[in-house]
């Protein structure tokens, strides 16, 4: 990628953030619309889970393929394709005649979304090469999630109450079109110096692992252990296949050498934990506010503001902290705040004071605002720039996998305890184990943040980066590694 002026780099960042905005908006808007969709489409709890997880599951399965493909054939080209497919999928979702069609159209959306965020992060990584400047750019990137959290529920609530849930997908169309036109004009093409070969076997194993695991979790409450056992076995077999097959490839879909770096491995698990907490938090709190407290979509959306505003404000602060002091402080703050929020919600009853609810949302927003920058920065820092797309895609995959698992696990716990005939009366007690699962997620962020950001962990990262760089040099010279 050619050296760009400061103004041009900021413009590239803004365009990439537009792609994150529509993908993030899609999640927060959809959560506010869940009760309306449940009524209109006669959906069960598992049906609601699939409207979210069909999207995040396909996204998680294809992110690494999209990242490596972008490094190989051109990041701008893949980014443009992603904008087109995502916008088309959004249009189809707004026209879905029933729940099954909506789930399939959400999967089309996800195919486009898989080409957006990891590729955009790779573009940012190759545009902002100075470490502090890159950390700050990633902080801005994280702040966009806060914007989507603030705007998504409000826009979604207004649209659901005034037009209907189908209109929530329309918002993606003008933003996607604007991002497409700006990308064509202002983002330069870039690719890795050495093209990576496709890994179809690895890709199929990833799809089998994520798909069978998610299906087993979501369908367990309604289908029973015997029915989901084959899918659980398939997930274990796919995981074993990945661990055996990928190290034997010269250019694997998942480069397991990355995980020799303790900070990278820690960032991956932290991403899964933090976004599991986010997915479960949004799923439970939306149903709680509308189906238990009795708020309409707009007022439920307003209750997301105490979470969204701290996320928006804390993300750039976290980016600056990571750039100047490293990831530890941000991760410790994130883990503490998210844990405290989940503990508070675990003690909620059907009639809880607005003050307690406000504090719970604000704490979660603070924690989530601080967690994004260290995840992304740790994932790409120290890795060879030629593999920036793959490294960023692993981080993005971890996020989406976490969100998928959060909705699947928490939703399954809720579905196993809630009674349809007395939904409001049984919801709070059925949801309480789910909140304690989110407590465990927050503690994982806290503990791993402390363990994987010290001197020992940095040493493993330096040794891993050195080995990866030396292998790259030998491969570029045509010498066998």
TIMI-254296 format. One record per residue (C-alpha): x, y negated, z negated. Coordinates in pm, 1 decimal. Layout:
N
u;v;w
X;Y;Z
...
***
This chain:
481
u;v;w
0.0;0.0;0.0
146.3;-344.1;93.2
227.8;-596.2;-179.8
-75.0;-817.5;-236.7
-109.5;-1166.9;-376.7
-248.5;-1215.1;-726.4
-582.9;-1338.6;-587.7
-609.1;-1045.3;-346.6
-534.2;-797.7;-627.7
-810.7;-948.9;-839.1
-1048.8;-920.3;-545.0
-958.4;-552.3;-499.6
-1026.0;-500.1;-870.0
-1365.4;-670.7;-839.7
-1466.3;-452.9;-541.8
-1361.2;-134.7;-721.9
-1556.6;-245.6;-1028.3
-1868.0;-280.5;-811.4
-1852.5;92.2;-739.7
-1822.3;166.4;-1110.4
-2114.9;-65.7;-1176.7
-2362.5;119.8;-954.2
-2249.9;461.9;-1079.8
-2271.5;351.4;-1446.1
-2598.8;166.5;-1393.6
-2745.1;484.4;-1251.3
-2684.4;663.6;-1582.5
-2813.8;394.5;-1819.4
-3115.8;304.3;-1605.5
-3210.7;671.1;-1569.4
-3202.6;730.3;-1944.6
-3453.7;450.2;-2005.1
-3680.5;598.8;-1737.0
-3677.4;954.6;-1877.7
-4009.2;936.8;-2066.6
-4188.1;786.1;-1763.7
-4041.5;1055.2;-1539.2
-4138.9;1321.3;-1792.9
-4501.8;1207.4;-1776.5
-4520.9;1150.3;-1400.9
-4338.3;1466.9;-1295.0
-4464.1;1685.4;-1583.7
-4106.0;1765.3;-1680.7
-3993.9;1970.4;-1979.1
-3691.8;1880.3;-2194.1
-3474.8;2106.4;-1978.1
-3614.0;1934.9;-1666.5
-3503.4;1599.2;-1804.9
-3161.1;1745.7;-1879.4
-3127.2;1860.4;-1518.8
-3211.4;1514.8;-1378.0
-2900.6;1391.2;-1559.1
-2678.3;1698.7;-1545.4
-2739.7;1784.2;-1179.5
-2568.9;1453.1;-1106.6
-2285.1;1471.5;-1359.6
-2223.4;1840.7;-1285.5
-2169.8;1788.1;-911.4
-1968.7;1476.4;-988.9
-1739.7;1663.4;-1227.7
-1699.2;1953.4;-983.8
-1592.3;1736.3;-688.6
-1390.0;1455.7;-849.8
-1052.7;1628.2;-826.1
-1120.2;1728.3;-465.3
-1212.3;1367.1;-386.6
-900.8;1233.9;-559.2
-661.0;1466.9;-378.2
-842.1;1418.5;-45.3
-815.6;1040.7;-81.8
-442.9;1070.6;-152.6
-412.8;1283.2;161.7
-631.0;1113.5;427.2
-663.1;760.3;290.0
-821.4;608.7;-19.7
-1010.0;335.5;162.2
-1163.3;585.1;404.7
-1289.6;814.0;128.3
-1411.6;516.3;-76.6
-1621.6;391.6;216.0
-1770.0;737.7;269.5
-1859.7;751.7;-98.5
-2044.3;419.1;-85.7
-2249.2;533.4;215.7
-2344.9;874.5;70.2
-2421.6;732.8;-275.3
-2650.0;466.3;-131.7
-2828.3;723.5;87.3
-2875.5;951.8;-212.9
-3021.0;662.4;-413.1
-3275.0;594.0;-139.2
-3375.3;960.9;-129.2
-3415.0;971.3;-509.6
-3661.5;682.0;-491.3
-3871.7;887.4;-246.2
-3859.3;1220.9;-433.6
-4205.9;1386.4;-431.4
-4142.3;1616.6;-730.0
-3886.1;1710.7;-996.2
-3708.2;1973.4;-783.7
-3658.6;1727.4;-497.4
-3532.8;1461.2;-738.7
-3273.5;1701.1;-877.9
-3150.2;1787.7;-525.7
-3132.7;1420.9;-426.1
-2941.9;1343.3;-746.1
-2686.3;1599.4;-629.3
-2648.5;1411.9;-299.3
-2592.1;1094.0;-499.5
-2322.3;1275.0;-694.8
-2137.6;1381.9;-379.5
-2103.1;1012.0;-295.4
-2024.3;918.6;-655.0
-1738.0;1169.7;-663.9
-1566.0;962.7;-392.4
-1601.5;635.0;-582.6
-1467.8;615.1;-936.4
-1151.7;831.2;-915.0
-1062.7;683.6;-577.5
-1126.2;331.2;-705.8
-903.5;401.4;-1006.3
-633.7;531.9;-773.6
-661.8;211.9;-566.7
-628.9;6.0;-886.3
-329.8;209.9;-1002.4
-150.3;154.4;-672.3
-249.3;-214.5;-661.4
-144.3;-303.5;-1018.1
198.7;-143.3;-1054.5
327.8;-342.9;-1353.6
228.1;-150.9;-1671.8
82.1;-443.1;-1869.9
-105.2;-582.2;-1571.6
-240.6;-235.2;-1497.0
-354.7;-184.2;-1857.2
-539.9;-516.4;-1847.2
-699.5;-427.4;-1514.1
-816.1;-98.7;-1665.0
-956.2;-298.3;-1958.0
-1164.2;-502.3;-1712.4
-1270.8;-175.8;-1550.2
-1387.0;-51.9;-1888.8
-1576.2;-376.9;-1953.5
-1789.5;-304.1;-1647.7
-1924.9;-1.3;-1834.3
-2039.0;-245.5;-2100.4
-2207.6;-460.5;-1836.5
-2389.6;-154.8;-1703.0
-2496.0;-61.1;-2054.6
-2637.0;-408.2;-2108.5
-2792.6;-459.9;-1765.8
-2902.6;-101.1;-1699.8
-3155.2;-58.1;-1981.8
-3293.9;-412.1;-1934.2
-3326.8;-384.7;-1557.8
-3452.5;-29.2;-1592.6
-3707.1;-125.5;-1855.6
-3839.1;-412.2;-1645.5
-3861.2;-199.2;-1332.4
-4021.0;100.2;-1505.6
-4282.9;-113.1;-1679.7
-4363.6;-332.4;-1379.0
-4304.6;-120.3;-1066.6
-4242.0;237.9;-1176.4
-3948.0;469.4;-1236.2
-3875.7;516.8;-863.6
-3764.0;155.7;-836.2
-3464.1;216.7;-1064.3
-3277.7;365.8;-769.1
-3332.7;59.2;-549.5
-3079.5;-148.0;-743.7
-2796.2;64.2;-599.6
-2876.1;-32.1;-239.8
-2780.8;-404.5;-228.8
-2478.0;-353.9;-456.1
-2360.1;-57.9;-248.9
-2401.5;-252.7;74.6
-2210.1;-553.3;-61.1
-1928.1;-328.7;-187.3
-1914.0;-155.8;152.8
-1879.4;-482.1;348.7
-1617.1;-619.7;110.0
-1420.6;-295.0;119.8
-1408.7;-299.7;500.0
-1271.0;-653.9;495.1
-1040.8;-680.5;194.3
-913.7;-342.1;65.8
-601.2;-217.8;246.2
-563.9;149.7;330.7
-325.2;358.1;121.9
-236.6;722.8;83.3
22.3;939.5;-86.8
359.9;962.0;93.6
328.4;1340.9;112.0
-14.0;1486.2;194.9
-146.1;1754.6;-39.8
-306.9;2062.6;109.4
-665.3;2155.8;29.6
-728.0;2422.9;-234.4
-1064.7;2584.5;-149.8
-1022.1;2873.3;-395.0
-947.9;2636.8;-681.3
-1244.2;2418.6;-583.4
-1483.4;2716.3;-582.5
-1353.4;2827.3;-922.8
-1413.2;2478.6;-1067.3
-1770.0;2472.3;-931.1
-1835.2;2822.4;-1069.7
-1695.0;2726.6;-1410.8
-1882.7;2398.6;-1454.7
-2206.9;2516.5;-1294.2
-2241.7;2847.1;-1478.9
-2141.1;2695.7;-1814.1
-2393.6;2410.9;-1784.2
-2672.3;2643.0;-1668.9
-2609.9;2880.2;-1958.3
-2624.6;2599.0;-2214.7
-2934.0;2423.8;-2075.8
-3139.5;2737.2;-2012.9
-3045.2;2923.3;-2332.5
-3336.3;2787.5;-2545.6
-3604.0;2886.0;-2292.3
-3450.4;3192.9;-2123.9
-3280.7;3365.0;-2415.4
-2928.5;3500.6;-2461.2
-2973.7;3807.0;-2239.0
-3077.2;3600.2;-1936.6
-2788.3;3355.4;-1958.9
-2519.4;3614.5;-2047.4
-2417.4;3674.1;-1680.4
-2360.2;3300.1;-1638.1
-2150.0;3283.6;-1955.2
-1939.4;3574.5;-1826.9
-1904.2;3402.9;-1488.5
-1780.8;3085.7;-1661.9
-1515.4;3280.1;-1854.7
-1408.1;3463.8;-1538.7
-1380.3;3137.0;-1344.7
-1169.3;2982.1;-1623.3
-938.8;3286.0;-1628.0
-913.6;3267.5;-1249.1
-811.6;2901.5;-1260.5
-545.9;2965.9;-1524.1
-404.0;3254.5;-1318.8
-436.7;3115.5;-965.9
-353.9;2744.5;-990.0
5.5;2772.8;-1124.1
87.0;3001.4;-828.8
2.4;2738.2;-568.2
256.8;2484.1;-446.2
-11.9;2213.7;-430.4
-294.7;2314.1;-666.5
-626.0;2138.3;-706.8
-549.6;2110.7;-1079.4
-179.8;2066.6;-1146.9
-151.9;2240.7;-1482.5
195.4;2091.1;-1530.0
22.2;1765.1;-1621.8
-101.3;1930.7;-1941.6
253.3;1978.5;-2068.6
224.7;1611.7;-2161.5
59.0;1589.0;-2504.1
-81.8;1239.1;-2435.7
-232.5;1357.3;-2105.4
-383.0;1670.1;-2263.9
-505.3;1461.7;-2556.3
-659.4;1203.6;-2323.0
-842.0;1482.8;-2138.9
-996.3;1629.9;-2454.8
-1067.5;1282.6;-2594.9
-1248.8;1193.6;-2271.3
-1460.6;1509.8;-2296.5
-1539.7;1438.1;-2662.1
-1615.5;1066.5;-2618.2
-1837.6;1112.9;-2315.0
-2011.9;1412.2;-2471.4
-2098.4;1172.4;-2751.3
-2217.6;911.2;-2499.9
-2433.0;1157.9;-2303.6
-2589.9;1302.7;-2615.7
-2632.2;959.8;-2775.6
-2819.1;810.0;-2480.7
-3035.9;1119.8;-2436.0
-3142.7;1139.9;-2799.7
-3179.3;768.2;-2866.4
-3391.7;703.1;-2555.4
-3638.9;979.9;-2640.9
-3637.0;869.8;-3005.8
-3714.4;505.1;-2928.6
-3995.3;575.0;-2682.6
-4148.5;902.2;-2797.8
-4105.0;865.2;-3174.8
-4083.8;493.6;-3250.7
-4335.9;425.3;-2970.7
-4154.5;147.6;-2780.8
-4213.2;86.2;-2410.2
-3926.3;114.3;-2161.1
-3836.4;-256.6;-2173.3
-3818.7;-278.0;-2552.7
-3627.3;49.6;-2566.9
-3384.7;-106.7;-2318.2
-3344.7;-409.7;-2542.8
-3233.4;-179.4;-2822.5
-2935.6;-78.0;-2605.9
-2797.4;-433.2;-2625.2
-2642.8;-390.2;-2973.3
-2443.0;-106.1;-2819.2
-2375.0;-263.7;-2479.8
-2246.3;-602.6;-2597.1
-1970.6;-461.1;-2823.0
-1869.7;-222.6;-2543.4
-1837.5;-516.4;-2304.3
-1641.9;-728.6;-2553.4
-1415.8;-455.4;-2689.2
-1308.4;-296.3;-2358.1
-1076.6;-580.6;-2245.9
-942.7;-614.7;-2602.0
-862.2;-244.9;-2594.1
-691.8;-286.7;-2255.7
-466.4;-559.3;-2396.8
-390.8;-351.3;-2705.7
-295.3;-52.5;-2492.8
-76.0;-273.6;-2274.7
108.8;-431.8;-2568.7
90.7;-174.1;-2852.7
9.7;158.2;-2689.5
-307.8;371.1;-2716.4
-303.1;467.8;-3086.1
-478.9;166.0;-3240.9
-758.3;172.2;-2983.2
-815.4;546.8;-3027.8
-823.2;525.2;-3408.6
-1077.6;241.8;-3396.4
-1284.5;431.9;-3139.2
-1289.8;757.4;-3334.3
-1376.4;589.7;-3663.6
-1659.5;377.8;-3520.7
-1818.0;659.7;-3316.8
-1805.0;898.0;-3612.9
-1962.5;642.5;-3847.0
-2240.0;570.0;-3595.2
-2330.7;937.7;-3552.4
-2329.7;994.1;-3930.2
-2570.2;703.0;-3970.1
-2808.4;837.3;-3702.7
-2793.4;1186.7;-3853.3
-2963.8;1044.6;-4161.1
-3244.4;872.9;-3969.2
-3610.8;950.4;-4024.2
-3906.7;876.8;-3796.7
-3950.4;535.1;-3957.5
-3606.4;380.8;-3993.4
-3531.8;14.0;-4059.0
-3427.4;-199.8;-3764.7
-3114.0;-310.7;-3951.6
-2983.5;45.5;-3986.5
-3063.9;115.8;-3623.5
-2883.8;-204.6;-3514.7
-2570.5;-111.3;-3713.3
-2570.8;238.3;-3563.9
-2589.0;109.3;-3207.6
-2326.1;-159.8;-3270.2
-2079.8;89.0;-3420.7
-2117.4;323.9;-3126.3
-2068.3;33.1;-2884.4
-1747.3;-71.3;-3060.8
-1613.8;283.0;-3051.3
-1701.5;341.5;-2688.9
-1560.2;2.9;-2590.0
-1221.4;90.7;-2736.2
-1197.1;445.8;-2601.4
-1201.0;393.6;-2223.7
-877.0;202.7;-2165.5
-646.8;443.6;-2354.7
-801.2;744.5;-2178.7
-743.3;607.4;-1829.9
-408.7;443.4;-1898.4
-267.9;756.4;-2063.3
-389.0;974.5;-1778.0
-208.9;777.5;-1505.9
90.3;635.7;-1695.3
411.7;824.7;-1642.3
273.0;1032.3;-1355.9
431.6;997.2;-1010.0
239.3;735.1;-810.5
197.9;984.1;-526.2
-26.1;1189.8;-755.5
-217.6;896.0;-900.8
-538.3;1009.5;-734.9
-518.0;1358.0;-884.6
-426.7;1231.3;-1232.4
-707.0;972.2;-1227.5
-948.4;1236.1;-1099.3
-865.1;1468.5;-1390.3
-949.6;1183.6;-1631.6
-1272.0;1106.0;-1443.3
-1361.9;1476.2;-1430.4
-1313.7;1498.9;-1806.4
-1553.9;1208.0;-1852.9
-1822.6;1358.9;-1634.0
-1776.0;1706.9;-1778.0
-1808.7;1556.7;-2125.9
-2128.7;1374.3;-2034.6
-2267.3;1692.0;-1875.3
-2188.1;1898.9;-2183.3
-2320.2;1631.2;-2419.8
-2661.3;1626.5;-2251.7
-2664.5;2005.3;-2210.0
-2566.4;2094.5;-2567.6
-2762.0;1822.9;-2748.8
-3063.0;1875.8;-2522.3
-3051.7;2250.7;-2582.7
-3039.2;2195.0;-2959.2
-3333.9;1955.8;-2934.1
-3536.3;2189.8;-2710.6
-3487.6;2480.6;-2950.1
-3632.5;2285.2;-3243.7
-3895.1;2049.8;-3104.9
-4258.8;2163.2;-3078.6
-4459.9;2027.9;-2783.9
-4787.1;2015.8;-2976.7
-4632.7;1804.2;-3254.0
-4347.6;1635.5;-3064.8
-4325.1;1321.5;-3275.4
-4338.3;1506.2;-3606.5
-4072.8;1764.3;-3514.3
-3837.6;1545.8;-3306.9
-3634.6;1396.3;-3593.2
-3556.0;1726.7;-3763.8
-3489.3;1896.8;-3427.3
-3250.8;1617.3;-3325.4
-3050.8;1611.6;-3651.8
-2813.1;1900.7;-3555.6
-2749.5;1714.8;-3230.4
-2637.6;1405.1;-3419.6
-2398.1;1616.6;-3626.0
-2250.8;1750.5;-3301.3
-2182.8;1387.9;-3207.4
-2013.3;1340.3;-3546.0
-1777.1;1623.3;-3450.5
-1708.1;1452.7;-3115.9
-1615.5;1128.1;-3293.9
-1384.8;1312.8;-3532.9
-1214.8;1480.9;-3235.3
-1140.6;1137.8;-3085.7
-1000.9;1018.7;-3419.1
-779.5;1320.0;-3492.4
-649.2;1369.1;-3137.9
-590.0;995.6;-3103.8
-358.9;1010.6;-3404.6
-180.7;1332.4;-3306.4
-120.8;1267.5;-2935.7
1.8;906.7;-2955.5
309.8;945.6;-3175.8
681.3;983.6;-3106.1
663.3;1358.9;-3044.7
376.5;1318.2;-2799.7
556.9;1042.4;-2606.0
858.7;1270.8;-2577.1
650.8;1543.0;-2410.8
509.6;1283.0;-2168.9
857.7;1162.3;-2070.7
984.5;1515.4;-2013.0
676.1;1604.1;-1806.7
706.6;1291.4;-1591.8
1075.9;1359.8;-1535.8
1008.1;1717.0;-1423.8
723.5;1612.9;-1195.1
934.2;1338.0;-1038.9
1231.2;1569.2;-981.6
1005.2;1828.5;-818.3
860.3;1556.5;-592.9
1208.3;1445.7;-486.8
1312.7;1801.8;-404.2
990.9;1866.8;-211.3
1034.1;1542.9;-14.7
1386.0;1654.3;76.6
1252.5;1990.7;195.6
1406.5;2188.4;-90.0
1208.5;2457.9;-266.7
1117.5;2361.4;-623.4
***
